[in-house]
Structures are given as C-alpha cells and as structure tokens.
Amino acid sequence: MSETRCYPRHVKTDAGDIEFRLMTRADEAAVMEFAQKLPSHDLLFLPRNISQPKVLSAWVHEIERGAITSLLAVKAGRVVGCGTLVRDPHSWSPHVGEIRMVVSLDVRGQGVGRALSQETFAVALGAGLGKLSVQMTVDQQAAIALFESLGFKAEALLRDHVRDVDGKTHDIVVLGHNVAQVRAQMEAYGLPDAVQP
Ligand SMILES: CC(C)(COP(=O)(O)OP(=O)(O)OC[C@H]1O[C@@H](n2cnc3c(N)ncnc32)[C@H](O)[C@@H]1OP(=O)(O)O)[C@@H](O)C(=O)NCCC(=O)NCCS
C-alpha cells in the first residue's frame, strides 16, 4: 500500500530526529510498550483497545494480510507515534481509507503528529484512494485542528458513540477528505500535481 514511498524515512521535528518505518510483527513488543503508556481516553477513537495483547496481535495479522498499513514514528529506538491506514478493497467503499493516529504524550506539541499525518496521508494517496476519513472524540482539539489543516471537513457527529473504562459515553466526530474531488479541482485550475503522494 506504500507503492510510491520508500521506508525508513527521517524527518527533523522539535522532538528531534524521527524515523518513519512500516510496522511489522517484530515491532509488537515496542508497540505494546507505546500503547500501554497512552491515556486510555486517547484510545477511544479506535474500534478496539490496542493496549491489549490480543488486539495488537490481530492488528499485526491485518498488516500481514495487507488490509492495514501502519507507520511507526521512532525516536532513538523508541516508538513515539503510530499512523495507520485502514481500507477494505472488497467492501462497497474500496476507494475509502480511514486514517488512525496517535502520538506519545511526552513528545506531543513538537511536530511529530503533523509529520506523521502528512506521511500517512501520502501513503493513502500512493494507494490511489479517492476519499479519506478520520474520527476522534470531540474533545481532541489537536487532532481536529491537525486534520482540518490538511483539508478534512466535519461530516458526522456520532452521539454517545464510545464508552470509556468508567462507563462514561463520549461523542465521536467523523471528518472526511474527498481527495479525488480536490485533485479534479486542481487539475481544472491547471495544477495537476497539487495533490500527490
Ligand atoms: C492528534 C495528535 C496525534 C497530534 O500529535 P502532536 O505530535 O501533538 O501534533 P503536532 O505537535 O504535530 O501538532 C499538530 C497540530 O495540532 C494542533 N495542536 C497541537 N496541540 C494542540 C493543542 N493542545 N490544542 C489545539 N491544537 C493543537 C496544532 O494545530 C498543530 O499545528 P501546527 O503544526 O500548525 O502547530 C495527538 O494529540 C494525539 O495522539 N491525540 C490522541 C489520539 C487522537 O485523538 N487521535 C486522533 C484520531 S486520528
């Protein structure tokens, strides 16, 4: 799914040098350590709790099956972020990909999330997808600001859609980005390469 991109890649952020590479089974322990340190509220946008070994193992299986591409952001050998692209070529939405992203608390606000979102976005474009979606709890202001700045727009509000470990429900906002439409508009303006991997 990353036809046009080669990994590992390195970017400089305010958190230092970050390596982006594709996640494999060999990363399971490092990703578990990363996931278990995340506040559980920050995992509510995911369909399953990735800090549980069974869920992580199923995730790796999906990577090996090709249904999921996960990019890890690694700082000095430690996983500090993960950007995932999920799609289902056999569904009625083969042109749609969902982006899921999370960054370690200790490096937030230093540009890792922006770099990771751009990288994950590029993987999605490289996979030829026409539409991208992303979802988060409504209080994730950084995530909403980040994806809006990439051109995503609010498409749905799912009330009381997730329940946290204390039994409290939270609303989920779904943002979408019609990449194909933006690409077509840019071509109409004579800017054919404006949306590219
Ligand atoms: C969303 C998330 C990945 C951002 O990671 P990050 O490394 O802190 O992001 P960055 O430092 O690159 O900041 C990116 C943008 O977010 C916005 N932002 C960052 N912190 C913010 C805050 N506290 N409040 C509002 N906006 C904020 C800014 O617009 C920033 O843009 P800039 O590059 O112009 O400054 C991180 O907050 C996170 O893991 N959240 C929990 C998981 C989640 O909800 N994911 C969303 C589902 S995809």
PDBQT file of the ligand as one rigid body, heavy atoms in Angstrom, charges set to zero:
ROOT
HETATM    1  C1  LIG A 201      -3.555  14.322  17.411  1.00  0.00    +0.000 C 
HETATM    2  C2  LIG A 201      -2.144  14.022  17.851  1.00  0.00    +0.000 C 
HETATM    3  C3  LIG A 201      -1.662  12.796  17.101  1.00  0.00    +0.000 C 
HETATM    4  C4  LIG A 201      -1.262  15.233  17.485  1.00  0.00    +0.000 C 
HETATM    5  O1  LIG A 201       0.092  14.910  17.760  1.00  0.00    +0.000 OA
HETATM    6  P1  LIG A 201       1.214  16.033  18.103  1.00  0.00    +0.000 P 
HETATM    7  O2  LIG A 201       2.542  15.405  17.929  1.00  0.00    +0.000 OA
HETATM    8  O3  LIG A 201       0.924  16.670  19.392  1.00  0.00    +0.000 OA
HETATM    9  O4  LIG A 201       0.924  17.072  16.915  1.00  0.00    +0.000 OA
HETATM   10  P2  LIG A 201       1.817  18.321  16.465  1.00  0.00    +0.000 P 
HETATM   11  O5  LIG A 201       2.733  18.769  17.554  1.00  0.00    +0.000 OA
HETATM   12  O6  LIG A 201       2.436  17.995  15.167  1.00  0.00    +0.000 OA
HETATM   13  O7  LIG A 201       0.707  19.424  16.248  1.00  0.00    +0.000 OA
HETATM   14  C5  LIG A 201      -0.102  19.377  15.099  1.00  0.00    +0.000 C 
HETATM   15  C6  LIG A 201      -1.166  20.448  15.101  1.00  0.00    +0.000 C 
HETATM   16  O8  LIG A 201      -2.107  20.156  16.116  1.00  0.00    +0.000 OA
HETATM   17  C7  LIG A 201      -2.566  21.378  16.677  1.00  0.00    +0.000 C 
HETATM   18  N1  LIG A 201      -2.337  21.287  18.100  1.00  0.00    +0.000 N 
HETATM   19  C8  LIG A 201      -1.312  20.674  18.753  1.00  0.00    +0.000 A 
HETATM   20  N2  LIG A 201      -1.526  20.716  20.073  1.00  0.00    +0.000 NA
HETATM   21  C9  LIG A 201      -2.699  21.361  20.251  1.00  0.00    +0.000 A 
HETATM   22  C10 LIG A 201      -3.494  21.681  21.374  1.00  0.00    +0.000 A 
HETATM   23  N3  LIG A 201      -3.107  21.361  22.606  1.00  0.00    +0.000 N 
HETATM   24  N4  LIG A 201      -4.677  22.329  21.171  1.00  0.00    +0.000 NA
HETATM   25  C11 LIG A 201      -5.098  22.650  19.936  1.00  0.00    +0.000 A 
HETATM   26  N5  LIG A 201      -4.390  22.343  18.815  1.00  0.00    +0.000 NA
HETATM   27  C12 LIG A 201      -3.219  21.721  18.983  1.00  0.00    +0.000 A 
HETATM   28  C13 LIG A 201      -1.856  22.494  16.044  1.00  0.00    +0.000 C 
HETATM   29  O9  LIG A 201      -2.736  22.975  15.039  1.00  0.00    +0.000 OA
HETATM   30  C14 LIG A 201      -0.658  21.845  15.398  1.00  0.00    +0.000 C 
HETATM   31  O10 LIG A 201      -0.452  22.508  14.201  1.00  0.00    +0.000 OA
HETATM   32  P3  LIG A 201       0.912  23.345  13.923  1.00  0.00    +0.000 P 
HETATM   33  O11 LIG A 201       1.817  22.338  13.292  1.00  0.00    +0.000 OA
HETATM   34  O12 LIG A 201       0.452  24.367  12.954  1.00  0.00    +0.000 OA
HETATM   35  O13 LIG A 201       1.417  23.868  15.224  1.00  0.00    +0.000 OA
HETATM   36  C15 LIG A 201      -2.067  13.789  19.376  1.00  0.00    +0.000 C 
HETATM   37  O14 LIG A 201      -2.643  14.895  20.034  1.00  0.00    +0.000 OA
HETATM   38  C16 LIG A 201      -2.749  12.517  19.845  1.00  0.00    +0.000 C 
HETATM   39  O15 LIG A 201      -2.146  11.441  19.814  1.00  0.00    +0.000 OA
HETATM   40  N6  LIG A 201      -4.029  12.609  20.284  1.00  0.00    +0.000 N 
HETATM   41  C17 LIG A 201      -4.765  11.466  20.825  1.00  0.00    +0.000 C 
HETATM   42  C18 LIG A 201      -5.184  10.487  19.767  1.00  0.00    +0.000 C 
HETATM   43  C19 LIG A 201      -6.247  11.029  18.840  1.00  0.00    +0.000 C 
HETATM   44  O16 LIG A 201      -7.249  11.574  19.260  1.00  0.00    +0.000 OA
HETATM   45  N7  LIG A 201      -6.048  10.839  17.560  1.00  0.00    +0.000 N 
HETATM   46  C20 LIG A 201      -6.984  11.316  16.591  1.00  0.00    +0.000 C 
HETATM   47  C21 LIG A 201      -7.551  10.246  15.785  1.00  0.00    +0.000 C 
HETATM   48  S1  LIG A 201      -6.797  10.123  14.226  1.00  0.00    +0.000 SA
ENDROOT
TORSDOF 0
